[in-house]
């Protein structure tokens, strides 16, 4: 999951998140591959799964549209768009 500071644009949060994401994906794919799973297919679906989770989170926060934090919802939806448009390079095996 993404830290809430990512939506606020806190310094260093994006780089921390991207490093943690890459580490998780490389470890997950290494273990899944060692168990015989189709790692390539899983890597192709990563962005779609991330976007789906973000849309689920955003739908729970619709009531915040009138709050002082309306940009949070916009940031979540922008992140979901990024997940769908960014191709994921296969992570390096750990």
Secondary structure, DSSP 4 states (H G I P E B T S, - for coil): ---HHHHHT-TTHHHHHHHHHHHHHHHHHHHHHHTT--HHHHHHHHHHHHHHHHHHHHHHTGGGTTSTTHHHHHHHHHHHHHHHHSPPPPPPP-
